[in-house]
Every structure is written in C-alpha cells, then in structure tokens.
C-alpha cells in the first residue's frame, strides 16, 4: 500500500470513528463573539483568549507600528541578525511579569518546552513529569531522552507521594528536574505548587512550571501560578506562551536565572536554527503585558465570569469539574455525546469544543468551556440557555 493510500484509509477511519477534525474558518478578530464563515456570528467558548486582549486597540496598534518600524519578519535566527530591540523589551517584560530575573522568547511555547530538557540535561540527569502534562512537555522529554540520553520518569497525576519516591530513588543523578503544568488544560485544575516546590527543595531538584494556561489568568494581577500561591520569585524555571491570555498572537518564553536563559541562547537548537519571533508579534505581546500591568482588574472580571458560569452550570444540572480557573469541562461520558453536543450548540450559535477518548480518559468525554474577561453576562446567559436546551434534548440534564 502506498503512503497516500494508507493515509486516505486512516482519514476515512477517523471520519467513521467521529474523530475527524473539521476546520472552522473565522472572518473577524478573535473575541467573545466572532463571524464564522458560512454561519455568521457565534459566541466563542473555545478560545484561549482569556483576557480578551486579541482585539484590544492598544495591542493591535502596537503590532501595526512594529510592522512599519521593523518590517514583516526577521529573516534570521537570533544569534546572527534576527534580534531586534523589541525582543529585548518583550523579554524584560515577561521576566518582570512572572517574577524571574530574565527571560528568552521562542517562536512557540512548544519550542520552549522542547528546548529546556533537551538543552539543560545530559546522560547523568533525570527529568520527572506529571502524567497529565501538555503534549509539548511529553514530546520535549522524549526528544531529550533520545538526544541527550537523560533518564526520564512520570509520576501519577498530582500524586506527590509518587513524585517524592521517584526523587528519593534518584540519588545518583547529577541534576534532577521536575516539570509540571501550572494549570492542566483539559481538567482546569491547578498544580499543588507549594507542595511540589517543597519536595523539590528537599531533594535538590530543579522545578519547571509550564504556566501557559495560568499566565494572565491566576494570581491577583495575573502573574500566574506562583502569584496564586504567594510564591513569586521562588520557581526555578517558568515556561509560558504569548498565544493565550497575552493577546493570543503566537510565541513563548522561558523565564529563569540569567545563566539559564544565556545557556539556552548559546545551545538551544530551537533557538539556534529557527527564525526569531516576528517583531510585529513581539510588539503586540509586549503591549499585552503592559496592558495587563495597567489593568489588573481584567483578571478579576475573568474570575467573576468563570465563577458565575460554573455556578449556573451546576444549578442547571450539568456536571462541570470542580475548580477555580476559566477552563470549565462539562463531563458527558461518551465521546459521541460530547461531539454531538458540540455540534448542536454550534447550531444554536455557541462555539464550544467536544473532546473524547483518547484525548481524555474513556468515559470522561466532555465539552470544554473556556471563559473570557470579554464575555458579557448576556453572552454567558445566552450560552447557558443554549446548553440547557441541547442538554435536555440529549438527556444530559
């Protein structure tokens, strides 16, 4: 069988199994409501645009000014001629935001999570990862193991006794690194950072936190999981994204001690062999950080919206997972039910995504509602009415 024939057969099976992903095209800025091609205006509950900064005039105009000043792209990697002054300003702002001494930008947080273990670890070292960490962490560790021959281990999700035991058994390792999501994207749950940090201190391990779904979301002023727990400045390495709460454009960063970011500049392959973040994107991200610093009330609006939506779901008879983040998964059981609910909600003008096995455990299929500070109470009430209507139709409530 040829490659194309095999792929066509697999694609046909995806469609038969109901897991084929159809791309839905938008024709407006990302926001609480968007124009969808062929459908018109819909309310979005599928976006990572938590603070609603994608279409804020200050963020958009910063990108336009950078386009005029710096041009469309870098046409080079950082260490040759692809470093612009806006990169330095952005990195200073990101470090300041998350409470670290320095940061280094990447074209994505995927690249950042690929760079950290693959660059900082060697064959005498160990990295231990939470079972439910993001795919970028999982693939980054697999790559590091293949290239550097470092040892790897996985601890059961949020099972800190398991983590403690694995670290205790690694007395012969030169560097021990523990990596966890700050907020787990499919669950909306928050890592128990104080306990994890204490275990790492006891065993002399380096703690890495991917704060992609927490930056701009958690903490009184949106500075992430560390601020949420009163631990700013206490995390060894933080990776995060510029593509979610911080304007939703693209890019990621690593924040840490200057020795870490300098070493990544010198040796990280995603940094050495990939063009730098486009100046327009860097400028918009910088404007987003500065906007957040001047408008921390946006974080409280997000928190209130998420609390209201979760309470109303419970009152309506749905089963959202407990939590305090704007990621609110509604458990439906079977994959077919989650996919069908997502489809019917779109017919009602609500854009929310259904997830099933193998993305989530068998029997834990869900629609994942993601709340934004830009949602009005009317938006949320309209979504709730649609969910109750579809939920009754499907026998969910």
Secondary structure, 3 states (H helix, E strand, C coil): CCHHHHHHHHHHHHHHHCCCCCCCCECCCCCCEEEECCCEEEEECCCCCCCCCCCCHHHHHHHHHHHHHHCCCCCCCCCCCCCCHHHHHHHHHHHHHHCCCEEEEECCHHHHHHHHHHHHCCCCCEEEEECCCCHHHHHHHHHHHHHHCCEEEEECCCCHHHHHHHHHCCCCCCCEEEEEECECCCCCCECCHHHHHHHHHHHCCEEEEECCCCCCCCCCCCCCHHHHCCCCCCCCEEEEECCCCCCCCCCEEEEECHHHHHHHHHHCHHHHCCCCCCHHHHHHHHHHHHHHHHCCHHHHHHHHHHHHHHHHHHHHCCCECCCCCCEEEEEEECHHHHHHHHHHHHHCCEECEEECCCCCCCCCEEEEEECCCCCCHHHHHHHHHHHHHHHHHHCCC
